[in-house]
Amino acid sequence: MRSSSRKERPLTVHHLNQLLLAGALVLLIAVAAVRISSRSGLPSLLLYLGIGIAMGQDGIGNVSFSNAELTQVIGYAALVVILTEGGLGTKWKEIRPALPAAAALSLLGVAVSVGVTAAGAHYLVGLEWRQSLIIGAVVSSTDAAAVFSVLRKVPLPARVTGVLEAESGFNDAPVVILVVAFSTAGPVEHWYHLIGEIALELAIGAAIGLAVGWLGSYGLRHVALPASGLYPIAVMAIATTAYAAGAIAHGSGFLAVYLAAMVMGNAKLPHWPATRGFAEGLGWIAQIGMFVLLGLLVTPHELADDIVPALVIGLVLTMVARPLEVVLSLAPFRMAWQEKALMSWAGLRGAVPIILATIPMVTGVADSERIFNIVFVLVVVYTLIQGPTLPWLARKLRLDSSSEAADLGIESAPLERLRGHLLSVSVPPGSRMHGVEVGELRLPKGAAVTLVVREGTSSVPSPTTVLRQGDELLVVTTDPVRDATEARLRAVAHGGKLAGWLGTGGETAR
């Protein structure tokens, strides 16, 4: 205990400057780690964890940190930001056909994974059933940050990406309920009550998330804020409100925030590219902070005895439990075996299982430190194996869709008093809008291309002006044809000048 005569030193401006400098240096190192991971193919998760371990008590930083409760709280907050970023980037047209399959994986699949993994931990490693069930539940959650970051670099078919992204957004809720149930004191009675509790929490979270997302989208589209920089802040605030409302209502806050963000991400909000960039930046900061903190929490010299058990449990999870849950959950759906094989390998784990492993530590479960160590080793090893090999497997299974046309980046700025919109359109590489004349866009009556910016030079286009990749267009449209104009632009970007005539969606001029 500290001596009562010793006075605590107040936090001064000098201390604050030191903390800011240390934080800035960590962020700079983490940003450099992003570059290293992109060039080497290593998942950035491992590099961030490495930074935390290097700063810890066994590393060069010699920082002693063991507050599992604080780690859990910060991890939950970071996960809210990560799910928001993921939901904003999820396209409804891709995820809508995948919802039934994702729901099956998130419910039946989680149950299969927990049972098989727990059996492996009990019979092969010798853990007690309680510890085995906790580990089985913890590692059954696919990590949203890992899935979003990896899949958006791998050009997979839209159906496969939609199922995996939706699964990572949905399966946190049932897994959290199971981990908390298995970590509470006393035996878990009436297991069938857990099914009803999971269903109720999912329903409450879904209802609140959809409602908050719709109300937030409606407000942002009909109320012009005084500065464009306020739109990204408003979107993040709305998403956080969805999480808080869902949690307070005893629903799934994680599902609520993901659905609210997905609704807003598909609502054609004003200043969308700026909002998307802001969310991506916050998502990176959340990932960096979360992984570094988890690296600080682990004690490397205590991991040696748990390496073999972690490898055995991970092998059961990866080679038995995950393939079995995919086969059983997706049996009612007509999917090729190649797609199921890729989904079996793409059940990526990341920070979420490690965060969930702090729940038994906070509740005082016996051997909770060993549970944390096993989960930590499992996540690190199998993320290192699965992440870099996923693009190779996609090519071998012929599921690479890199030949598909790139989508447009369209930003909308509302002109409230004029009842119109300014659409800022970026033509990316690979867009089939390249080589199309302005007149061949056939925009609806009430819309016109008023400016083309090419290599820093602006010009007013004529109907015969040929568009090129890298161009930025300024399109003025009246309020009634705003959606039709954007639909037509996207149709041309994917189908070329004959979009509409050849079956590609999008409105045409009348």
C-alpha positions as CSV (number, residue, x, y, z in Angstrom):
1,M,0.0,0.0,0.0
2,R,1.1,3.6,-0.6
3,S,2.2,5.7,2.3
4,S,-0.5,8.2,3.3
5,S,2.2,10.9,3.7
6,R,3.1,10.7,0.0
7,K,1.4,13.3,-2.1
8,E,0.1,12.5,-5.5
9,R,1.7,14.6,-8.2
10,P,-0.9,16.7,-10.2
11,L,-1.1,16.3,-13.9
12,T,0.7,19.3,-15.4
13,V,0.9,20.8,-18.9
14,H,4.4,19.2,-19.2
15,H,2.9,15.8,-18.4
16,L,0.2,16.4,-21.0
17,N,2.7,17.3,-23.6
18,Q,4.6,14.1,-22.9
19,L,1.5,12.0,-23.2
20,L,0.6,13.7,-26.5
21,L,4.1,13.2,-27.9
22,A,4.0,9.5,-26.9
23,G,0.5,9.1,-28.4
24,A,1.6,10.8,-31.7
25,L,4.7,8.6,-31.9
26,V,2.6,5.4,-31.5
27,L,0.2,6.6,-34.2
28,L,3.1,7.4,-36.6
29,I,4.6,3.9,-36.0
30,A,1.2,2.3,-36.5
31,V,0.7,4.2,-39.8
32,A,4.1,3.0,-40.9
33,A,3.0,-0.5,-39.9
34,V,0.0,-0.2,-42.3
35,R,2.4,0.5,-45.1
36,I,4.6,-2.5,-44.1
37,S,1.6,-4.8,-43.8
38,S,0.3,-3.8,-47.3
39,R,3.7,-4.5,-48.9
40,S,4.5,-7.7,-47.0
41,G,1.0,-9.2,-47.0
42,L,1.1,-9.5,-43.2
43,P,-2.2,-8.6,-41.4
44,S,-1.9,-5.3,-39.7
45,L,-3.4,-6.8,-36.6
46,L,-0.2,-8.6,-35.9
47,L,1.9,-5.5,-36.3
48,Y,-0.3,-3.5,-33.9
49,L,-0.2,-6.3,-31.4
50,G,3.5,-6.3,-31.8
51,I,3.7,-2.6,-31.0
52,G,1.7,-3.2,-27.8
53,I,3.9,-6.1,-26.8
54,A,7.0,-4.1,-27.4
55,M,5.7,-1.4,-25.2
56,G,4.7,-3.9,-22.5
57,Q,6.5,-5.1,-19.4
58,D,8.4,-7.8,-21.4
59,G,9.4,-5.3,-24.1
60,I,11.5,-2.2,-24.5
61,G,8.8,0.1,-23.1
62,N,8.5,-1.8,-19.8
63,V,4.9,-0.6,-19.4
64,S,3.0,-2.6,-16.8
65,F,-0.7,-2.9,-17.7
66,S,-3.1,-5.5,-16.4
67,N,-6.5,-3.8,-16.3
68,A,-8.8,-6.2,-18.1
69,E,-11.9,-4.3,-17.3
70,L,-10.6,-1.0,-18.9
71,T,-9.4,-3.0,-21.9
72,Q,-12.9,-4.5,-22.3
73,V,-14.6,-1.1,-22.1
74,I,-12.2,0.5,-24.6
75,G,-12.5,-2.6,-26.8
76,Y,-16.2,-2.3,-26.9
77,A,-16.0,1.4,-27.8
78,A,-13.5,0.7,-30.6
79,L,-15.7,-2.1,-31.9
80,V,-18.6,0.4,-32.2
81,V,-16.5,2.6,-34.4
82,I,-15.3,-0.4,-36.5
83,L,-18.8,-1.7,-37.0
84,T,-19.9,1.8,-38.0
85,E,-17.2,2.0,-40.6
86,G,-18.0,-1.4,-41.9
87,G,-21.7,-0.8,-42.0
88,L,-21.2,2.5,-43.9
89,G,-19.2,0.7,-46.6
90,T,-21.7,-2.2,-47.0
91,K,-23.7,-2.0,-50.1
92,W,-27.3,-3.0,-49.7
93,K,-27.6,-4.5,-53.2
94,E,-24.8,-6.9,-52.4
95,I,-25.8,-7.8,-48.8
96,R,-29.6,-8.1,-49.4
97,P,-29.4,-11.5,-51.1
98,A,-26.9,-12.7,-48.5
99,L,-29.0,-11.9,-45.4
100,P,-30.6,-15.3,-44.9
101,A,-27.3,-17.1,-45.3
102,A,-25.6,-14.7,-43.0
103,A,-28.3,-15.1,-40.4
104,A,-28.0,-18.9,-40.6
105,L,-24.2,-18.7,-40.0
106,S,-24.7,-16.3,-37.1
107,L,-27.2,-18.5,-35.3
108,L,-26.9,-22.2,-36.3
109,G,-23.3,-21.7,-37.3
110,V,-22.3,-20.2,-34.0
111,A,-24.0,-23.1,-32.1
112,V,-22.1,-25.7,-34.2
113,S,-18.8,-23.9,-33.9
114,V,-19.2,-23.6,-30.1
115,G,-20.1,-27.2,-29.6
116,V,-17.3,-28.7,-31.8
117,T,-14.6,-26.3,-30.6
118,A,-15.5,-26.9,-26.9
119,A,-15.5,-30.6,-27.4
120,G,-12.0,-30.4,-28.9
121,A,-10.8,-28.2,-26.1
122,H,-12.2,-30.6,-23.5
123,Y,-11.2,-34.0,-25.0
124,L,-7.9,-33.1,-26.7
125,V,-6.5,-30.4,-24.4
126,G,-8.1,-31.5,-21.1
127,L,-9.8,-28.3,-20.1
128,E,-12.8,-28.4,-17.9
129,W,-16.2,-28.0,-19.7
130,R,-16.7,-24.5,-18.4
131,Q,-13.4,-23.2,-19.8
132,S,-13.9,-25.2,-23.0
133,L,-17.4,-23.7,-23.6
134,I,-16.0,-20.2,-23.0
135,I,-13.2,-20.7,-25.4
136,G,-15.6,-22.2,-27.9
137,A,-17.9,-19.2,-27.7
138,V,-15.1,-16.6,-27.7
139,V,-13.4,-17.9,-30.9
140,S,-16.7,-18.5,-32.7
141,S,-17.1,-14.8,-33.5
142,T,-15.5,-13.6,-36.8
143,D,-13.9,-10.3,-36.4
144,A,-15.5,-7.4,-38.2
145,A,-12.3,-5.4,-38.5
146,A,-10.3,-8.3,-39.9
147,V,-13.1,-9.3,-42.3
148,F,-13.7,-5.7,-43.6
149,S,-10.1,-4.9,-44.0
150,V,-9.1,-8.2,-45.8
151,L,-12.2,-8.8,-47.9
152,R,-12.2,-5.3,-49.4
153,K,-8.7,-6.0,-50.7
154,V,-9.7,-9.3,-52.2
155,P,-11.9,-9.1,-55.3
156,L,-14.5,-11.7,-54.4
157,P,-18.0,-12.3,-55.9
158,A,-20.6,-9.9,-54.3
159,R,-22.6,-12.8,-52.8
160,V,-19.6,-14.3,-51.0
161,T,-18.4,-10.8,-49.7
162,G,-22.0,-10.0,-48.6
163,V,-22.4,-13.2,-46.6
164,L,-19.0,-12.8,-44.8
165,E,-19.5,-9.1,-44.0
166,A,-23.0,-9.6,-42.8
167,E,-22.0,-12.6,-40.7
168,S,-19.2,-10.6,-39.0
169,G,-21.7,-7.8,-38.2
170,F,-24.4,-10.2,-36.9
171,N,-22.6,-12.9,-35.0
172,D,-21.1,-10.7,-32.2
173,A,-24.5,-10.5,-30.5
174,P,-25.2,-14.2,-29.9
175,V,-21.5,-14.8,-29.0
176,V,-21.5,-12.1,-26.4
177,I,-24.6,-13.5,-24.8
178,L,-23.0,-17.0,-24.7
179,V,-19.7,-15.8,-23.3
180,V,-21.5,-13.8,-20.5
181,A,-23.7,-16.8,-19.7
182,F,-20.8,-19.3,-19.5
183,S,-18.8,-16.8,-17.5
184,T,-21.4,-16.2,-14.8
185,A,-21.1,-18.0,-11.4
186,G,-23.0,-21.3,-11.2
187,P,-24.1,-23.8,-13.8
188,V,-25.9,-22.6,-17.0
189,E,-29.5,-23.8,-16.5
190,H,-32.2,-24.2,-19.1
191,W,-29.9,-23.8,-22.1
192,Y,-33.0,-23.3,-24.3
193,H,-33.6,-20.0,-22.6
194,L,-30.4,-18.8,-24.2
195,I,-32.0,-19.3,-27.6
196,G,-35.0,-17.1,-26.7
197,E,-32.7,-14.5,-25.2
198,I,-30.5,-14.4,-28.2
199,A,-33.5,-14.1,-30.5
200,L,-35.0,-11.3,-28.4
201,E,-31.8,-9.3,-28.2
202,L,-31.3,-9.6,-31.9
203,A,-34.8,-8.5,-32.7
204,I,-34.6,-5.5,-30.4
205,G,-31.2,-4.5,-31.7
206,A,-32.3,-4.9,-35.3
207,A,-35.5,-2.8,-34.8
208,I,-33.6,0.0,-33.0
209,G,-30.8,0.0,-35.5
210,L,-33.1,0.2,-38.5
211,A,-35.2,2.9,-36.9
212,V,-32.3,5.1,-35.8
213,G,-30.6,4.7,-39.2
214,W,-33.7,5.6,-41.1
215,L,-34.5,8.7,-38.9
216,G,-30.8,9.8,-39.1
217,S,-30.7,9.5,-42.9
218,Y,-34.0,11.3,-43.3
219,G,-32.7,14.2,-41.1
220,L,-29.4,14.5,-42.8
221,R,-30.9,14.5,-46.3
222,H,-33.5,17.2,-45.4
223,V,-31.7,19.5,-43.0
224,A,-28.7,21.4,-44.5
225,L,-26.0,21.7,-41.9
226,P,-23.9,24.9,-41.9
227,A,-20.6,23.2,-42.6
228,S,-19.8,20.1,-44.6
229,G,-17.5,18.9,-41.9
230,L,-20.4,18.4,-39.6
231,Y,-21.9,15.6,-41.7
232,P,-19.3,13.0,-40.7
233,I,-19.6,13.9,-37.1
234,A,-23.4,13.7,-37.2
235,V,-23.2,10.2,-38.9
236,M,-20.9,8.9,-36.2
237,A,-23.1,10.4,-33.5
238,I,-26.2,8.8,-34.9
239,A,-24.5,5.4,-35.1
240,T,-23.3,5.7,-31.5
241,T,-26.8,6.6,-30.5
242,A,-28.0,3.4,-32.1
243,Y,-25.6,1.3,-30.1
244,A,-26.4,3.0,-26.8
245,A,-30.2,2.8,-27.4
246,G,-29.9,-0.9,-28.3
247,A,-27.8,-1.7,-25.2
248,I,-30.1,0.3,-22.9
249,A,-33.1,-1.5,-24.3
250,H,-31.4,-4.9,-23.5
251,G,-31.0,-5.6,-27.1
252,S,-27.9,-6.1,-29.2
253,G,-26.1,-2.8,-29.4
254,F,-23.5,-4.2,-31.9
255,L,-26.2,-5.3,-34.3
256,A,-28.0,-2.0,-33.9
257,V,-24.9,0.1,-34.7
258,Y,-24.1,-2.1,-37.7
259,L,-27.6,-1.9,-39.2
260,A,-27.9,1.9,-38.5
261,A,-24.6,2.5,-40.3
262,M,-25.6,0.3,-43.2
263,V,-28.9,2.2,-43.6
264,M,-27.1,5.5,-43.6
265,G,-24.4,4.1,-45.9
266,N,-27.0,3.3,-48.6
267,A,-29.1,6.5,-48.2
268,K,-27.1,8.7,-50.6
269,L,-26.2,11.2,-47.8
270,P,-24.8,14.7,-48.6
271,H,-20.9,14.9,-48.7
272,W,-20.7,11.1,-48.7
273,P,-17.0,10.7,-49.7
274,A,-16.0,13.0,-46.9
275,T,-18.1,11.1,-44.4
276,R,-16.7,7.8,-45.7
277,G,-13.1,9.0,-45.4
278,F,-13.7,10.3,-41.9
279,A,-15.2,7.0,-40.8
280,E,-12.3,5.1,-42.3
281,G,-9.8,7.3,-40.4
282,L,-11.6,6.7,-37.1
283,G,-11.8,3.0,-37.9
284,W,-8.1,2.8,-38.3
285,I,-7.5,4.8,-35.1
286,A,-9.9,2.4,-33.2
287,Q,-8.1,-0.6,-34.6
288,I,-4.7,0.7,-33.7
289,G,-5.7,1.7,-30.2
290,M,-7.5,-1.6,-29.5
291,F,-4.7,-3.8,-30.8
292,V,-2.0,-1.9,-29.0
293,L,-3.9,-2.1,-25.8
294,L,-4.5,-5.8,-26.2
295,G,-0.7,-6.2,-26.8
296,L,0.0,-4.4,-23.6
297,L,-2.4,-6.6,-21.6
298,V,-0.7,-9.8,-22.6
299,T,2.4,-11.1,-20.8
300,P,4.6,-12.8,-23.4
301,H,6.6,-15.0,-21.0
302,E,3.4,-16.5,-19.7
303,L,2.3,-17.7,-23.2
304,A,4.8,-20.6,-23.6
305,D,2.7,-23.2,-21.7
306,D,-0.4,-22.4,-23.8
307,I,1.1,-22.5,-27.3
308,V,0.4,-26.2,-27.9
309,P,-3.2,-26.1,-26.5
310,A,-3.9,-23.0,-28.6
311,L,-2.6,-24.6,-31.8
312,V,-4.7,-27.8,-31.2
313,I,-7.9,-25.8,-30.5
314,G,-7.2,-23.6,-33.4
315,L,-6.8,-26.6,-35.7
316,V,-10.1,-28.0,-34.5
317,L,-11.8,-24.6,-35.1
318,T,-10.3,-24.0,-38.5
319,M,-10.3,-27.5,-40.0
320,V,-13.4,-29.0,-38.4
321,A,-15.7,-26.6,-36.7
322,R,-15.7,-23.8,-39.3
323,P,-16.2,-26.1,-42.4
324,L,-18.9,-28.0,-40.5
325,E,-20.8,-24.9,-39.6
326,V,-20.6,-23.6,-43.1
327,V,-21.8,-26.8,-44.6
328,L,-24.7,-27.3,-42.2
329,S,-25.8,-23.6,-42.1
330,L,-25.7,-23.1,-45.9
331,A,-27.2,-26.5,-46.8
332,P,-30.6,-24.9,-47.6
333,F,-29.0,-22.3,-49.9
334,R,-27.8,-23.0,-53.5
335,M,-24.1,-22.2,-53.3
336,A,-21.2,-23.7,-55.2
337,W,-18.8,-25.8,-53.3
338,Q,-16.0,-23.4,-54.2
339,E,-17.9,-20.6,-52.4
340,K,-18.4,-22.8,-49.3
341,A,-14.8,-23.8,-49.3
342,L,-13.7,-20.1,-49.4
343,M,-16.1,-19.2,-46.6
344,S,-14.8,-22.0,-44.5
345,W,-11.3,-20.5,-44.8
346,A,-12.4,-16.9,-44.5
347,G,-13.7,-17.1,-40.9
348,L,-11.2,-14.6,-39.8
349,R,-10.6,-14.0,-36.1
350,G,-9.1,-10.7,-34.8
351,A,-9.4,-8.4,-31.9
352,V,-13.0,-9.3,-31.0
353,P,-12.2,-12.8,-29.6
354,I,-9.4,-11.3,-27.6
355,I,-11.7,-8.6,-26.2
356,L,-14.3,-11.2,-25.4
357,A,-11.7,-13.2,-23.6
358,T,-11.5,-10.4,-21.0
359,I,-15.1,-11.1,-19.9
360,P,-14.2,-14.2,-17.8
361,M,-11.2,-12.3,-16.4
362,V,-13.5,-9.5,-15.2
363,T,-16.1,-11.9,-13.8
364,G,-13.4,-14.0,-12.0
365,V,-13.7,-17.3,-13.8
366,A,-11.1,-19.9,-12.7
367,D,-8.1,-20.0,-15.0
368,S,-9.3,-17.0,-16.9
369,E,-5.8,-15.8,-17.6
370,R,-5.1,-19.1,-19.3
371,I,-8.2,-18.7,-21.4
372,F,-7.0,-15.3,-22.5
373,N,-3.5,-16.6,-23.3
374,I,-4.9,-19.5,-25.4
375,V,-7.2,-17.2,-27.3
376,F,-4.4,-14.7,-27.9
377,V,-2.0,-17.3,-29.3
378,L,-4.8,-18.8,-31.4
379,V,-5.8,-15.5,-33.0
380,V,-2.2,-14.5,-33.8
381,V,-1.2,-17.8,-35.3
382,Y,-4.2,-18.5,-37.4
383,T,-4.6,-14.9,-38.5
384,L,-1.1,-15.0,-39.8
385,I,-2.0,-18.2,-41.7
386,Q,-5.4,-17.4,-43.0
387,G,-5.2,-13.7,-43.9
388,P,-2.3,-13.8,-46.4
389,T,-3.5,-17.1,-48.0
390,L,-7.0,-15.9,-48.7
391,P,-6.3,-14.2,-52.1
392,W,-4.3,-17.2,-53.2
393,L,-7.2,-19.5,-52.4
394,A,-9.7,-17.3,-54.1
395,R,-7.6,-17.5,-57.3
396,K,-7.3,-21.3,-57.0
397,L,-11.0,-21.6,-56.6
398,R,-11.6,-19.2,-59.5
399,L,-13.6,-16.8,-57.4
400,D,-11.5,-13.8,-58.2
401,S,-13.8,-11.0,-59.6
402,S,-11.1,-8.4,-60.3
403,S,-12.4,-7.9,-63.9
404,E,-15.6,-6.3,-62.7
405,A,-16.0,-2.6,-63.4
406,A,-15.1,-0.2,-60.6
407,D,-17.9,1.9,-59.1
408,L,-18.2,5.6,-59.2
409,G,-17.5,8.0,-56.3
410,I,-20.4,10.4,-56.1
411,E,-20.7,13.2,-53.5
412,S,-23.9,15.2,-53.1
413,A,-24.2,18.7,-51.8
414,P,-27.8,19.8,-51.2
415,L,-29.0,23.2,-52.5
416,E,-31.9,23.6,-50.1
417,R,-33.2,27.0,-51.3
418,L,-32.9,26.1,-55.0
419,R,-34.4,22.6,-54.6
420,G,-31.5,21.0,-56.3
421,H,-28.3,19.1,-55.9
422,L,-24.7,19.3,-57.0
423,L,-23.2,15.9,-57.7
424,S,-19.5,15.6,-57.7
425,V,-18.6,12.5,-59.7
426,S,-15.2,10.9,-59.8
427,V,-14.4,8.5,-62.7
428,P,-12.1,5.8,-61.3
429,P,-9.7,3.5,-63.2
430,G,-11.6,0.6,-64.7
431,S,-14.9,2.5,-65.1
432,R,-16.7,1.9,-68.4
433,M,-17.6,5.6,-68.4
434,H,-14.1,6.1,-69.9
435,G,-14.5,7.0,-73.5
436,V,-18.2,7.9,-73.2
437,E,-19.3,11.3,-74.6
438,V,-21.2,13.7,-72.3
439,G,-24.2,13.5,-74.6
440,E,-24.1,9.7,-74.5
441,L,-24.8,9.7,-70.7
442,R,-28.5,10.4,-71.6
443,L,-29.2,12.0,-68.2
444,P,-32.8,12.6,-67.2
445,K,-34.4,15.9,-68.1
446,G,-33.5,18.3,-65.3
447,A,-29.9,17.1,-65.0
448,A,-26.8,18.3,-66.8
449,V,-23.0,18.0,-66.6
450,T,-21.8,21.6,-66.0
451,L,-18.1,21.2,-65.4
452,V,-15.3,18.7,-66.1
453,V,-12.0,18.8,-64.2
454,R,-9.1,16.9,-65.9
455,E,-5.6,17.0,-64.6
456,G,-6.3,20.2,-62.6
457,T,-7.9,22.1,-65.5
458,S,-11.6,22.9,-65.4
459,S,-13.7,23.3,-68.6
460,V,-17.4,23.5,-69.5
461,P,-18.2,20.4,-71.5
462,S,-20.1,20.1,-74.8
463,P,-22.2,17.1,-75.7
464,T,-19.3,15.7,-77.6
465,T,-16.7,16.0,-74.8
466,V,-15.2,12.5,-74.2
467,L,-14.9,11.5,-70.6
468,R,-11.7,9.9,-69.3
469,Q,-10.7,8.0,-66.2
470,G,-9.5,10.3,-63.5
471,D,-12.0,13.0,-64.6
472,E,-14.2,14.8,-62.0
473,L,-17.6,15.9,-63.1
474,L,-19.9,18.5,-61.6
475,V,-23.5,17.5,-62.3
476,V,-26.4,19.8,-61.5
477,T,-29.8,18.1,-60.9
478,T,-33.2,19.1,-59.7
479,D,-34.5,17.4,-56.6
480,P,-37.1,15.2,-58.3
481,V,-34.5,13.5,-60.6
482,R,-31.6,13.4,-58.2
483,D,-31.9,9.6,-57.6
484,A,-32.5,8.8,-61.2
485,T,-29.5,10.8,-62.3
486,E,-27.2,9.0,-59.9
487,A,-28.7,5.6,-60.9
488,R,-28.0,6.5,-64.6
489,L,-24.4,7.6,-63.9
490,R,-23.7,4.3,-62.1
491,A,-25.3,2.3,-64.8
492,V,-23.1,3.9,-67.5
493,A,-20.0,3.4,-65.2
494,H,-20.8,-0.4,-65.2
495,G,-22.4,-0.9,-68.6
496,G,-20.9,1.7,-70.8
497,K,-22.8,4.0,-73.2
498,L,-25.3,1.3,-74.1
499,A,-26.4,0.8,-70.5
500,G,-30.2,0.5,-70.3
501,W,-30.5,-0.8,-73.9
502,L,-28.4,-3.9,-73.0
503,G,-30.2,-4.6,-69.7
504,T,-28.0,-2.6,-67.4
505,G,-30.0,-0.7,-64.7
506,G,-30.4,3.0,-64.6
507,E,-32.9,5.6,-65.8
508,T,-32.5,7.1,-69.2
509,A,-33.7,10.4,-70.6
510,R,-37.1,10.6,-72.0
